[in-house]
Amino acid sequence: MSLTDFVGQVFTVGLLVVLGIFVVVVILRSIRIVPQAYAGVVERLGRYHKTLQPGLNLLVPFIDRLRPLVDMREQVVSFPPQPVITEDNLVVSIDTVVYFQVTDARAATYEIANYLAAVEQLTVTTLRNVVGGLNLEEALTSRDNINGQLRVVLDEATGKWGIRVNRVELKAIDPPASIQDSMEKQMRAERDRRAAILTAEGTKQSQILEAEGRRQAEILKAEGDAKAQVLRAQAEAEAIQTVFDAIHKGDPDSKLLAYQYLQTLPKLAEGASNKMWIIPSELTEALKGITNGFGLGPSAGRTPGGESRTEPIVPGATS
């Protein structure tokens, strides 16, 4: 084999190797596999051509160029604390968390150079505008309102970038240390005041309930006494009625009534405090009745003929 033939063979082998490598490169550049939840923007000769969907895609080698894949999943970005001035001229540090999702890979690629940095700066400026119209107390207690305003403004501004803002959350609102100390003292004083109020209310309710209980007890006692008096009066009335009925049924004469009257007189003198008692005028009538009943009256000293009879007085006898 001459030198010329050897050189020709080497050239042929080299050419075949180059052609093989070229074919492999062409095939590799023609086939693109896009993962799920990603999208690829294809440029043909420097201009936008199409957006590749997840799966196997074919490109024209050396004419089509695939830009970096765009993540279509919802993303969570936590931005560093930002100083914000409230309406009452207090500087607070606010941490924000933004939940957003790319909905249009083409707009996210061509409408904005860096959509992540744009979302961060837009969040900071919007947050300062919203919180700047609130005082410190409103900023601390109006998180839902601030979140809603931020989401509306960010979603409206990022719509042309192919981005949808789903949620905006304020992770932390940190006022200055001096303000925190004052707020703690204020809250401590407020808790003490509420505790004092609750204690006073409890004492008041306790006293009211005790007074109400005493009043109810006195009312019940008075009602019981009244009912007892009524029952006693009814019992006495029934007893008097029974005695009255018995007397009328027995038809007593004046002698029996006078005797009963004399039996009642000693009761008038009962009691340790009775030092003097007065004899009723009816006593004489009762004595006359008793005397007549036993034959000791004025008629007992008369004779059958109407003449009076004088009894001899025995010396030493008591009358």
C-alpha positions in Angstrom: 0.0 0.0 0.0 1.4 3.3 -1.0 1.5 6.4 1.1 -1.2 8.0 -1.0 -3.6 5.2 -0.4 -3.0 5.3 3.3 -3.6 9.0 3.5 -6.8 8.5 1.5 -8.1 5.9 3.9 -7.3 8.0 6.9 -9.1 10.9 5.4 -12.1 8.8 4.6 -12.2 7.4 8.2 -11.9 10.8 9.7 -14.6 12.1 7.4 -17.0 9.3 8.4 -16.2 9.9 12.1 -17.0 13.6 11.7 -20.2 12.9 9.8 -21.2 10.4 12.6 -20.5 13.0 15.3 -22.5 15.5 13.3 -25.4 13.2 12.9 -25.4 12.5 16.6 -25.3 16.2 17.5 -28.1 16.9 15.1 -30.2 14.2 16.6 -29.5 15.4 20.1 -30.3 19.0 19.2 -33.5 17.9 17.5 -35.0 16.0 20.4 -36.0 17.9 23.6 -37.8 16.3 26.6 -39.6 18.8 28.8 -40.4 17.6 32.4 -43.9 17.8 33.8 -44.9 21.2 35.3 -42.3 23.0 33.1 -42.5 24.9 29.9 -39.9 25.8 27.3 -39.8 28.8 25.0 -38.4 28.1 21.5 -36.8 30.9 19.4 -36.3 30.4 15.6 -33.6 32.6 14.2 -33.9 34.9 17.3 -37.6 35.3 17.3 -40.3 33.6 19.4 -41.6 30.5 17.7 -43.5 28.4 20.2 -43.8 27.1 23.7 -42.9 23.5 24.3 -45.3 21.4 26.5 -44.2 18.6 28.8 -43.1 15.5 27.0 -41.1 14.7 23.8 -40.6 17.6 21.4 -38.7 18.0 18.1 -36.7 21.0 17.0 -34.9 22.1 13.9 -31.2 21.9 14.6 -29.1 25.1 14.4 -32.3 27.1 13.7 -34.4 26.6 16.8 -33.0 27.5 20.2 -34.6 26.5 23.4 -34.4 29.0 26.3 -34.1 27.9 29.9 -37.2 26.0 31.1 -39.8 28.0 33.1 -41.2 26.4 36.3 -45.0 26.5 36.1 -45.6 25.4 39.7 -46.8 27.7 42.5 -43.8 29.2 44.1 -43.3 30.5 47.6 -40.9 33.4 48.2 -40.0 34.9 51.5 -38.6 38.3 51.3 -36.3 39.8 53.9 -37.7 42.2 56.5 -38.4 45.7 55.2 -38.6 48.9 57.2 -42.0 50.6 56.8 -43.1 53.9 58.3 -46.7 54.0 59.7 -49.0 56.9 59.7 -48.0 57.9 63.3 -44.3 58.0 62.2 -43.1 54.7 63.7 -40.7 52.5 61.8 -41.8 48.8 61.8 -40.0 45.9 60.2 -42.3 43.6 58.2 -41.6 40.2 56.7 -43.7 39.1 53.8 -44.3 35.8 52.0 -45.7 35.8 48.5 -47.4 32.8 46.8 -47.4 33.1 43.0 -47.5 31.0 39.9 -46.4 31.5 36.3 -49.3 31.1 33.9 -47.7 32.2 30.7 -44.1 31.2 30.0 -43.8 33.5 27.0 -44.9 36.6 28.9 -42.7 35.7 31.9 -39.7 35.4 29.5 -40.2 38.5 27.3 -42.4 40.9 29.3 -40.0 41.1 32.3 -36.3 40.6 32.7 -36.4 39.1 36.2 -40.0 38.4 37.4 -38.8 37.3 40.8 -37.0 40.5 41.6 -39.9 42.5 40.1 -42.4 40.7 42.4 -40.1 41.5 45.4 -39.8 45.2 44.6 -43.5 45.5 43.8 -44.4 43.9 47.1 -42.1 46.2 49.1 -43.5 49.4 47.5 -47.1 48.3 47.8 -46.5 47.3 51.4 -45.1 50.7 52.2 -48.1 52.4 50.5 -50.7 50.3 52.4 -49.0 50.4 55.8 -48.2 54.1 55.4 -51.9 54.9 55.7 -52.3 53.0 58.9 -51.2 53.7 62.5 -49.3 51.1 64.5 -52.3 49.6 66.2 -54.2 49.2 62.9 -51.1 47.7 61.2 -50.9 45.1 64.0 -54.5 44.2 64.0 -55.4 44.5 60.3 -53.3 41.8 58.7 -56.1 40.3 56.7 -56.9 43.7 55.3 -53.3 44.4 54.4 -52.9 40.9 52.8 -56.0 41.4 50.7 -54.8 44.8 49.4 -51.4 43.5 48.6 -52.7 40.5 46.7 -55.1 42.7 44.6 -52.4 45.2 43.7 -49.7 42.5 43.0 -52.1 40.4 40.9 -53.2 43.3 38.8 -49.6 44.5 38.2 -48.1 41.0 37.5 -50.9 39.9 35.2 -49.2 41.3 32.1 -46.0 39.4 33.1 -47.8 36.0 32.9 -47.8 35.7 36.7 -50.8 35.1 39.1 -50.4 36.1 42.7 -52.4 33.7 44.9 -51.7 34.9 48.4 -49.6 37.4 50.3 -49.0 36.9 54.0 -47.3 39.1 56.6 -45.0 36.8 58.4 -44.0 39.2 61.2 -44.5 42.8 62.1 -41.8 44.0 64.6 -42.1 47.5 66.1 -39.1 49.2 67.7 -38.0 47.8 71.1 -39.1 51.0 73.0 -42.6 50.7 71.4 -42.7 47.0 72.3 -41.9 47.8 76.0 -44.6 50.5 76.1 -47.1 48.1 74.5 -46.3 45.4 77.1 -46.7 47.9 79.9 -50.0 49.1 78.4 -51.2 45.5 78.0 -50.2 44.7 81.6 -52.1 47.8 82.8 -55.1 46.8 80.7 -55.1 43.3 82.1 -54.9 44.6 85.6 -57.8 46.9 85.0 -59.9 44.1 83.5 -59.0 41.9 86.5 -60.0 44.7 88.9 -63.3 45.2 87.0 -64.0 41.5 87.0 -63.3 41.3 90.7 -65.6 44.2 91.4 -68.3 42.8 89.2 -68.0 39.5 91.1 -68.2 41.2 94.5 -71.2 43.2 93.3 -73.0 40.1 91.9 -72.2 38.2 95.1 -73.7 41.0 97.3 -76.7 41.3 95.0 -77.3 37.5 95.3 -76.8 37.6 99.0 -79.3 40.5 99.4 -81.7 38.8 97.1 -81.4 35.6 99.1 -82.0 37.4 102.4 -85.0 39.2 100.8 -86.5 36.0 99.6 -85.9 34.3 102.9 -87.6 37.2 104.7 -90.5 37.1 102.2 -90.9 33.4 102.7 -90.6 33.7 106.5 -93.3 36.5 106.5 -95.5 34.5 104.2 -95.0 31.5 106.5 -95.9 33.6 109.6 -98.9 35.0 107.8 -100.1 31.6 106.8 -99.5 30.3 110.4 -101.5 33.2 111.9 -104.3 32.6 109.4 -104.3 28.9 110.3 -104.2 29.7 114.0 -107.1 32.2 113.6 -109.0 29.6 111.6 -108.4 27.0 114.3 -109.4 29.4 117.1 -112.5 30.4 115.1 -113.4 26.7 114.6 -112.8 26.1 118.3 -115.0 29.0 119.3 -117.6 27.9 116.9 -117.5 24.4 118.3 -117.7 25.6 121.9 -120.6 28.0 120.9 -122.4 25.1 119.2 -121.9 22.9 122.2 -123.2 25.6 124.6 -126.3 26.1 122.5 -126.9 22.4 122.3 -126.5 22.0 126.1 -128.8 25.0 126.7 -127.0 26.1 130.0 -128.8 28.2 132.6 -127.5 31.3 134.3 -126.2 29.3 137.3 -123.8 27.4 135.1 -122.6 30.4 133.2 -122.0 32.3 136.5 -120.0 29.3 137.8 -117.9 29.2 134.6 -117.3 33.0 134.9 -115.9 32.5 138.4 -113.6 29.8 137.2 -112.2 32.2 134.6 -111.4 35.0 137.1 -108.2 33.4 138.5 -106.6 33.3 135.0 -106.7 37.1 135.0 -104.1 37.2 137.8 -101.7 34.7 136.2 -98.3 35.9 135.3 -95.3 37.1 137.3 -95.6 40.7 136.1 -99.2 41.1 137.3 -99.1 43.2 140.4 -102.6 44.6 140.3 -105.8 43.4 138.6 -109.2 45.0 138.5 -112.4 43.0 139.3 -115.0 43.5 136.6 -118.4 44.9 137.5 -120.0 41.7 136.3 -118.5 39.9 139.3 -121.3 41.1 141.6 -124.0 39.9 139.2 -122.2 36.5 139.0 -122.1 36.3 142.8 -125.8 37.1 143.0 -126.5 34.4 140.5 -124.4 31.9 142.5 -126.0 33.0 145.7 -129.5 32.6 144.3 -128.5 29.3 142.8 -127.5 27.9 146.2 -130.4 29.5 148.2 -128.2 32.1 149.8 -129.7 35.2 148.2 -131.9 37.9 149.9 -135.0 35.7 149.6 -133.3 33.1 151.8 -133.7 35.3 154.9 -137.5 35.7 154.5 -140.3 33.6 156.0 -142.8 32.0 153.9 -145.1 34.8 154.8 -142.7 37.4 153.4 -141.2 38.4 156.7 -137.5 38.7 157.0 -135.6 36.3 159.2 -132.6 37.3 161.2 -129.9 34.8 161.8 -128.1 35.1 165.1 -124.5 36.1 165.0 -122.1 33.7 166.6 -119.3 35.4 168.4 -115.9 34.6 166.9 -117.3 33.4 163.5 -116.0 34.8 160.3 -118.3 36.2 157.7 
